[in-house]
Amino acid sequence: MFLPNPGGCFCRIRADVFANLNKISNLAAVMKKIDYLPRLIDRKIESLLETFGAICIEGPKWCGKTWTGMHHSKSSVMLGDPAGNFQNRQLAMLNPALVLDGENPRLIDEWQEVPQLWDAVRYYADQNNEKGLFIMTGSSTPQYKGVMHSGTGRITRVKMRPMSLYESGDSDGKVSLTDLFDNTQKDVITGEISLGRLIELTVRGGWPAALGISSDNAAEISKSYIDSVINNDIGRVTDRKHDRYKIELLLRSLARNESTTATNNKLIQDISDIDSQTINKETLSEYLEVLERLFLIENIKPFSPELRSGIRIKQAKKRHFTDPSLACALLGANRERLSGDLNTYGFMFESLCERDLLTYAEAISGELTHFQDYSNNEIDAIIQSGDGRWGCIEIKLGMNQVDKAAANLLKMNNFFKNNSSSSPAFLAVICGMTSAAYRRPDGVYVVPITSLRP
C-alpha cells in the first residue's frame, strides 16, 4: 500500500501494519462509553471545530486533555501508546500522513512527540478546506524545528487547565460570574464549609485522577507529577543539558513565592538564603521558560487601565503553578501542616481561587489579571469580560478578613473613578469560610469560592 505525505511524496507501508493503525480509531468509541465529566472548555471546543480545520488543546499533562479530545472526536491515534515499540510514533515520523487517516474529527494525542505533524495537519486542512477535521492535544510546547508554518487560519489553540471546583463538583454554582457583572446576583444561603475541607481541596488539586480518593493519596499524584517533570519531561522539550538539582531548587523557591509578584532577582536571593545555593540570571530565565513550555507554571499578567494621571503601574506578573497542589507537594504541605500554618495556607488558598478564576474568565471570553502600583495600591484579581467590562476581586480565607478587603475594594473603586477612563462593573470578596453569598450595604459582594461558576 502506498500513501502520500503532505509534500506529495509516497511511502510504502505494509497493509497489516496500516490495518492495525486503523484499529486505533475504535478506541474513541470505547472511551465514549465511559462516563465523561463535562468541562467548561467543551462549548468552546465545539465552537472552534465549526470555525477551524483543526484545534490544538494545550495544557499540563494529566489535566484531562485526552478524555476531552476523545469526547469530541470520532477516531483517534495515540502517539504515546507503547504498543509495538511505539509503533504509532514511528509511523508518524516515517510519514505524518499515515496517522491522519480516520473519521473526523480525528484526535491526535500528544502531537508534540512528532512536531512534523503540525505541518501535516495544516497542509491537510488547507487542501480539504473543511472544518473540524482534527483535534490535537499537547502537554508541552516543542521546539519548532522543522515546523515551517504557524497554522494561522487552519489551526487554533485552546488552553486547558486542571479542573476547577465547579467542574469537579466541589462548587454548587449558586453564584454566577456573569450575574456579578450584570449586578443581578441574588443573596443565597450556600452552607457551611470547614477549613479542613478547603485545605483538602487545595492539596488534592484539580487532577481528574485525584477525584474520589483520600487527600493523602491525592497528594502523591502531585508529588509524582513533580518527579516526572524533573526526571523525564524537561529532557524531552530541550536539547540543552539541565542541572536537575537546581531545577528542583527553583521549583521549591517558586512554591515558597506562590501567589506573589516575586521577581527573578527575588527568586535568586531566595534560593541563596534558604538553600545556600547560587543560580545565575541566565540559567534561571532559561529554566523558567522550560517550565512554562511544560505548562507547569502560569503567571497572571498585570492589569493596565487607561489612567489619566502619570501613576506608574508595576508590570510584575503574579507567580503561579498551574495547580496549587503542586506548590503544596513541593513544600511538603499536607492538611496537618497547613492547618497549623494559616499564613502559608492563605497563599495556597489564593492560588486555588485564581486557578478557578482563570478558567471561569476564559469561559466568558475574558481574562484574569491583577493590579499593583508603586503607591501600594493593590487588588488580588481583576476579571475582564469579553465585552470590555471588568470587576475587582479580593481573596480572603476567613470572614474576619472581609471588612478589610471590602474597604480596600471601595478605596480602589474611587481610585479608578478618579484616575481611569473606566471603573469596575462589580466589587467582590471571594471568601473561603462563609455560609452565604450576599451583597453588602456598601455594594460589595461576598462570594464563597465553593459556590462560584462562570
FENJO-V915892 format. One record per run of one state. SS is the DSSP state (alpha for helix, beta for strand, coil for the rest). FROM is the first residue (numbers start at 0). TO is the last residue. If there is no record, write none. Layout:
# FENJO-V915892
SS;FROM;TO + SS;FROM;TO
This chain:
# FENJO-V915892
coil;0;0 + beta;1;3 + coil;4;8 + beta;9;11 + coil;12;13 + alpha;14;22 + coil;23;23 + alpha;24;31 + coil;32;40 + alpha;41;48 + coil;49;52 + beta;53;57 + coil;58;63 + alpha;64;71 + coil;72;73 + beta;74;77 + coil;78;81 + alpha;82;93 + coil;94;94 + alpha;95;98 + coil;99;104 + beta;105;108 + coil;109;109 + alpha;110;113 + coil;114;114 + alpha;115;127 + coil;128;132 + beta;133;137 + coil;138;153 + beta;154;158 + coil;159;163 + alpha;164;167 + coil;168;173 + beta;174;175 + alpha;176;181 + coil;182;186 + beta;187;188 + coil;189;193 + alpha;194;203 + coil;204;206 + alpha;207;209 + coil;210;213 + alpha;214;236 + coil;237;242 + alpha;243;255 + coil;256;262 + alpha;263;274 + coil;275;279 + alpha;280;292 + coil;293;295 + beta;296;296 + coil;297;298 + beta;299;299 + coil;300;300 + beta;301;301 + coil;302;305 + beta;306;306 + coil;307;311 + beta;312;312 + coil;313;316 + beta;317;317 + coil;318;319 + beta;320;320 + coil;321;322 + alpha;323;330 + coil;331;333 + alpha;334;338 + coil;339;340 + alpha;341;362 + coil;363;365 + beta;366;372 + coil;373;376 + beta;377;383 + coil;384;388 + beta;389;397 + alpha;398;418 + beta;419;419 + coil;420;425 + beta;426;432 + coil;433;434 + beta;435;438 + coil;439;443 + beta;444;447 + alpha;448;450 + beta;451;452 + coil;453;453
